[in-house]
Amino acid sequence: MKYFAAIVIAALIISTAIGLVFRWDISVAQKNVYRLDRWAGAVTHCTITIQGMERAGSLQPFNLDCETK
């Protein structure tokens, strides 16, 4: 009986993790980011704003200006 409870609890934890991982779908196009929430059906549009000069291959700080559509 204790093995059955452990299997059920493990299955619940795994299914919750899988559900959370596959909740959002993200698409990037140039300086735009679109995020689809598969549970609620909401689409969020974000614009990437890079601070400072753009240089190829460098990590730079950026902002995401997002709004839900």
N, CA, C and O atoms as a GROMACS GRO file, in nm:
protein
  276
    1MET      N    1   0.081  -0.119   0.000
    1MET     CA    2   0.000   0.000   0.000
    1MET      C    3   0.086   0.126   0.000
    1MET      O    4   0.053   0.225  -0.065
    2LYS      N    5   0.199   0.122   0.074
    2LYS     CA    6   0.283   0.242   0.078
    2LYS      C    7   0.349   0.267  -0.057
    2LYS      O    8   0.376   0.382  -0.092
    3TYR      N    9   0.375   0.160  -0.135
    3TYR     CA   10   0.432   0.179  -0.268
    3TYR      C   11   0.331   0.242  -0.362
    3TYR      O   12   0.368   0.323  -0.448
    4PHE      N   13   0.204   0.207  -0.348
    4PHE     CA   14   0.100   0.264  -0.431
    4PHE      C   15   0.089   0.415  -0.407
    4PHE      O   16   0.079   0.492  -0.502
    5ALA      N   17   0.092   0.456  -0.281
    5ALA     CA   18   0.084   0.599  -0.248
    5ALA      C   19   0.206   0.673  -0.303
    5ALA      O   20   0.192   0.785  -0.353
    6ALA      N   21   0.324   0.613  -0.295
    6ALA     CA   22   0.445   0.677  -0.347
    6ALA      C   23   0.438   0.692  -0.499
    6ALA      O   24   0.480   0.793  -0.553
    7ILE      N   25   0.384   0.591  -0.566
    7ILE     CA   26   0.371   0.598  -0.712
    7ILE      C   27   0.271   0.706  -0.752
    7ILE      O   28   0.296   0.780  -0.847
    8VAL      N   29   0.160   0.715  -0.682
    8VAL     CA   30   0.058   0.817  -0.713
    8VAL      C   31   0.114   0.957  -0.689
    8VAL      O   32   0.094   1.046  -0.772
    9ILE      N   33   0.183   0.978  -0.580
    9ILE     CA   34   0.242   1.109  -0.550
    9ILE      C   35   0.348   1.145  -0.654
    9ILE      O   36   0.354   1.260  -0.699
   10ALA      N   37   0.430   1.050  -0.691
   10ALA     CA   38   0.533   1.075  -0.793
   10ALA      C   39   0.468   1.110  -0.927
   10ALA      O   40   0.515   1.199  -0.997
   11ALA      N   41   0.361   1.040  -0.963
   11ALA     CA   42   0.290   1.068  -1.088
   11ALA      C   43   0.230   1.209  -1.086
   11ALA      O   44   0.233   1.278  -1.188
   12LEU      N   45   0.176   1.251  -0.974
   12LEU     CA   46   0.121   1.386  -0.962
   12LEU      C   47   0.229   1.493  -0.976
   12LEU      O   48   0.209   1.594  -1.043
   13ILE      N   49   0.342   1.470  -0.915
   13ILE     CA   50   0.453   1.566  -0.924
   13ILE      C   51   0.504   1.575  -1.068
   13ILE      O   52   0.528   1.685  -1.118
   14ILE      N   53   0.521   1.463  -1.132
   14ILE     CA   54   0.572   1.462  -1.270
   14ILE      C   55   0.472   1.526  -1.365
   14ILE      O   56   0.511   1.605  -1.452
   15SER      N   57   0.343   1.494  -1.351
   15SER     CA   58   0.243   1.553  -1.441
   15SER      C   59   0.231   1.704  -1.420
   15SER      O   60   0.209   1.777  -1.516
   16THR      N   61   0.243   1.751  -1.298
   16THR     CA   62   0.241   1.895  -1.272
   16THR      C   63   0.361   1.963  -1.335
   16THR      O   64   0.347   2.070  -1.394
   17ALA      N   65   0.477   1.904  -1.322
   17ALA     CA   66   0.598   1.961  -1.383
   17ALA      C   67   0.586   1.968  -1.534
   17ALA      O   68   0.623   2.069  -1.594
   18ILE      N   69   0.536   1.862  -1.596
   18ILE     CA   70   0.520   1.861  -1.741
   18ILE      C   71   0.419   1.967  -1.784
   18ILE      O   72   0.440   2.036  -1.883
   19GLY      N   73   0.311   1.981  -1.710
   19GLY     CA   74   0.211   2.082  -1.742
   19GLY      C   75   0.265   2.223  -1.735
   19GLY      O   76   0.232   2.307  -1.819
   20LEU      N   77   0.348   2.250  -1.636
   20LEU     CA   78   0.405   2.385  -1.622
   20LEU      C   79   0.511   2.412  -1.728
   20LEU      O   80   0.522   2.525  -1.776
   21VAL      N   81   0.588   2.312  -1.766
   21VAL     CA   82   0.693   2.331  -1.866
   21VAL      C   83   0.632   2.364  -2.002
   21VAL      O   84   0.684   2.450  -2.074
   22PHE      N   85   0.524   2.297  -2.037
   22PHE     CA   86   0.464   2.316  -2.169
   22PHE      C   87   0.348   2.415  -2.168
   22PHE      O   88   0.267   2.415  -2.260
   23ARG      N   89   0.339   2.500  -2.065
   23ARG     CA   90   0.230   2.598  -2.058
   23ARG      C   91   0.248   2.709  -2.160
   23ARG      O   92   0.151   2.750  -2.223
   24TRP      N   93   0.369   2.759  -2.177
   24TRP     CA   94   0.394   2.873  -2.264
   24TRP      C   95   0.466   2.832  -2.391
   24TRP      O   96   0.550   2.741  -2.390
   25ASP      N   97   0.433   2.899  -2.499
   25ASP     CA   98   0.502   2.883  -2.626
   25ASP      C   99   0.557   3.020  -2.663
   25ASP      O  100   0.482   3.117  -2.668
   26ILE      N  101   0.686   3.030  -2.688
   26ILE     CA  102   0.751   3.159  -2.712
   26ILE      C  103   0.805   3.161  -2.854
   26ILE      O  104   0.868   3.066  -2.899
   27SER      N  105   0.780   3.273  -2.924
   27SER     CA  106   0.828   3.292  -3.060
   27SER      C  107   0.901   3.425  -3.066
   27SER      O  108   0.850   3.527  -3.018
   28VAL      N  109   1.020   3.426  -3.125
   28VAL     CA  110   1.101   3.547  -3.136
   28VAL      C  111   1.117   3.581  -3.284
   28VAL      O  112   1.156   3.497  -3.365
   29ALA      N  113   1.087   3.707  -3.318
   29ALA     CA  114   1.103   3.756  -3.454
   29ALA      C  115   1.169   3.894  -3.447
   29ALA      O  116   1.106   3.990  -3.405
   30GLN      N  117   1.292   3.902  -3.488
   30GLN     CA  118   1.375   4.023  -3.483
   30GLN      C  119   1.374   4.080  -3.342
   30GLN      O  120   1.428   4.016  -3.252
   31LYS      N  121   1.315   4.196  -3.319
   31LYS     CA  122   1.314   4.255  -3.184
   31LYS      C  123   1.178   4.242  -3.118
   31LYS      O  124   1.145   4.320  -3.028
   32ASN      N  125   1.099   4.145  -3.160
   32ASN     CA  126   0.968   4.120  -3.101
   32ASN      C  127   0.964   3.980  -3.044
   32ASN      O  128   1.019   3.886  -3.100
   33VAL      N  129   0.897   3.968  -2.929
   33VAL     CA  130   0.879   3.840  -2.864
   33VAL      C  131   0.730   3.820  -2.842
   33VAL      O  132   0.662   3.908  -2.790
   34TYR      N  133   0.679   3.704  -2.884
   34TYR     CA  134   0.539   3.671  -2.863
   34TYR      C  135   0.532   3.550  -2.772
   34TYR      O  136   0.600   3.449  -2.795
   35ARG      N  137   0.450   3.560  -2.665
   35ARG     CA  138   0.435   3.449  -2.571
   35ARG      C  139   0.288   3.408  -2.567
   35ARG      O  140   0.201   3.490  -2.538
   36LEU      N  141   0.261   3.282  -2.597
   36LEU     CA  142   0.125   3.228  -2.595
   36LEU      C  143   0.107   3.147  -2.469
   36LEU      O  144   0.181   3.052  -2.443
   37ASP      N  145   0.008   3.184  -2.391
   37ASP     CA  146  -0.028   3.108  -2.272
   37ASP      C  147  -0.131   3.004  -2.315
   37ASP      O  148  -0.245   3.039  -2.345
   38ARG      N  149  -0.093   2.879  -2.319
   38ARG     CA  150  -0.180   2.774  -2.371
   38ARG      C  151  -0.298   2.746  -2.279
   38ARG      O  152  -0.401   2.699  -2.326
   39TRP      N  153  -0.286   2.774  -2.150
   39TRP     CA  154  -0.397   2.749  -2.059
   39TRP      C  155  -0.504   2.856  -2.073
   39TRP      O  156  -0.622   2.823  -2.081
   40ALA      N  157  -0.464   2.983  -2.076
   40ALA     CA  158  -0.560   3.093  -2.078
   40ALA      C  159  -0.590   3.141  -2.220
   40ALA      O  160  -0.691   3.208  -2.242
   41GLY      N  161  -0.505   3.107  -2.316
   41GLY     CA  162  -0.524   3.152  -2.453
   41GLY      C  163  -0.482   3.296  -2.475
   41GLY      O  164  -0.515   3.355  -2.578
   42ALA      N  165  -0.410   3.355  -2.381
   42ALA     CA  166  -0.366   3.494  -2.391
   42ALA      C  167  -0.236   3.502  -2.471
   42ALA      O  168  -0.149   3.415  -2.460
   43VAL      N  169  -0.224   3.608  -2.551
   43VAL     CA  170  -0.102   3.633  -2.628
   43VAL      C  171  -0.040   3.761  -2.574
   43VAL      O  172  -0.106   3.865  -2.566
   44THR      N  173   0.088   3.754  -2.537
   44THR     CA  174   0.161   3.871  -2.487
   44THR      C  175   0.265   3.910  -2.590
   44THR      O  176   0.344   3.827  -2.635
   45HIS      N  177   0.264   4.038  -2.629
   45HIS     CA  178   0.362   4.090  -2.726
   45HIS      C  179   0.463   4.173  -2.649
   45HIS      O  180   0.426   4.265  -2.576
   46CYS      N  181   0.590   4.141  -2.664
   46CYS     CA  182   0.698   4.214  -2.598
   46CYS      C  183   0.794   4.268  -2.704
   46CYS      O  184   0.826   4.199  -2.801
   47THR      N  185   0.839   4.391  -2.683
   47THR     CA  186   0.939   4.451  -2.769
   47THR      C  187   1.070   4.458  -2.692
   47THR      O  188   1.073   4.503  -2.578
   48ILE      N  189   1.177   4.412  -2.754
   48ILE     CA  190   1.309   4.412  -2.690
   48ILE      C  191   1.375   4.546  -2.715
   48ILE      O  192   1.389   4.588  -2.830
   49THR      N  193   1.416   4.612  -2.608
   49THR     CA  194   1.490   4.738  -2.617
   49THR      C  195   1.629   4.714  -2.562
   49THR      O  196   1.646   4.686  -2.443
   50ILE      N  197   1.730   4.725  -2.649
   50ILE     CA  198   1.868   4.702  -2.607
   50ILE      C  199   1.928   4.834  -2.562
   50ILE      O  200   1.916   4.935  -2.630
   51GLN      N  201   1.992   4.833  -2.447
   51GLN     CA  202   2.053   4.954  -2.392
   51GLN      C  203   2.197   4.964  -2.440
   51GLN      O  204   2.272   4.867  -2.433
   52GLY      N  205   2.234   5.079  -2.489
   52GLY     CA  206   2.370   5.100  -2.535
   52GLY      C  207   2.388   5.060  -2.680
   52GLY      O  208   2.291   5.034  -2.750
   53MET      N  209   2.511   5.057  -2.724
   53MET     CA  210   2.542   5.025  -2.863
   53MET      C  211   2.532   4.875  -2.886
   53MET      O  212   2.566   4.796  -2.798
   54GLU      N  213   2.486   4.837  -3.004
   54GLU     CA  214   2.476   4.696  -3.039
   54GLU      C  215   2.609   4.650  -3.098
   54GLU      O  216   2.661   4.710  -3.192
   55ARG      N  217   2.664   4.544  -3.041
   55ARG     CA  218   2.786   4.483  -3.094
   55ARG      C  219   2.760   4.335  -3.108
   55ARG      O  220   2.700   4.272  -3.021
   56ALA      N  221   2.804   4.281  -3.216
   56ALA     CA  222   2.784   4.138  -3.241
   56ALA      C  223   2.860   4.056  -3.139
   56ALA      O  224   2.978   4.082  -3.113
   57GLY      N  225   2.795   3.958  -3.081
   57GLY     CA  226   2.861   3.866  -2.990
   57GLY      C  227   2.877   3.915  -2.848
   57GLY      O  228   2.942   3.848  -2.768
   58SER      N  229   2.821   4.031  -2.814
   58SER     CA  230   2.838   4.082  -2.678
   58SER      C  231   2.706   4.067  -2.602
   58SER      O  232   2.598   4.077  -2.660
   59LEU      N  233   2.717   4.044  -2.473
   59LEU     CA  234   2.599   4.037  -2.387
   59LEU      C  235   2.570   4.177  -2.335
   59LEU      O  236   2.654   4.238  -2.270
   60GLN      N  237   2.452   4.226  -2.364
   60GLN     CA  238   2.416   4.361  -2.324
   60GLN      C  239   2.286   4.358  -2.246
   60GLN      O  240   2.203   4.270  -2.268
   61PRO      N  241   2.268   4.454  -2.155
   61PRO     CA  242   2.141   4.461  -2.083
   61PRO      C  243   2.028   4.499  -2.179
   61PRO      O  244   2.050   4.575  -2.274
   62PHE      N  245   1.909   4.448  -2.152
   62PHE     CA  246   1.795   4.480  -2.237
   62PHE      C  247   1.669   4.487  -2.152
   62PHE      O  248   1.666   4.435  -2.041
   63ASN      N  249   1.568   4.550  -2.206
   63ASN     CA  250   1.436   4.561  -2.141
   63ASN      C  251   1.333   4.495  -2.231
   63ASN      O  252   1.346   4.495  -2.353
   64LEU      N  253   1.231   4.440  -2.169
   64LEU     CA  254   1.117   4.387  -2.242
   64LEU      C  255   0.996   4.472  -2.207
   64LEU      O  256   0.954   4.477  -2.092
   65ASP      N  257   0.940   4.540  -2.306
   65ASP     CA  258   0.818   4.616  -2.288
   65ASP      C  259   0.703   4.529  -2.336
   65ASP      O  260   0.687   4.507  -2.456
   66CYS      N  261   0.622   4.478  -2.241
   66CYS     CA  262   0.521   4.379  -2.276
   66CYS      C  263   0.379   4.432  -2.257
   66CYS      O  264   0.353   4.514  -2.169
   67GLU      N  265   0.289   4.384  -2.342
   67GLU     CA  266   0.147   4.412  -2.326
   67GLU      C  267   0.068   4.290  -2.374
   67GLU      O  268   0.103   4.226  -2.473
   68THR      N  269  -0.038   4.259  -2.300
   68THR     CA  270  -0.121   4.144  -2.333
   68THR      C  271  -0.224   4.187  -2.438
   68THR      O  272  -0.287   4.292  -2.425
   69LYS      N  273  -0.240   4.105  -2.539
   69LYS     CA  274  -0.339   4.134  -2.644
   69LYS      C  275  -0.457   4.044  -2.632
   69LYS      O  276  -0.551   4.053  -2.711
   0.00000   0.00000   0.00000
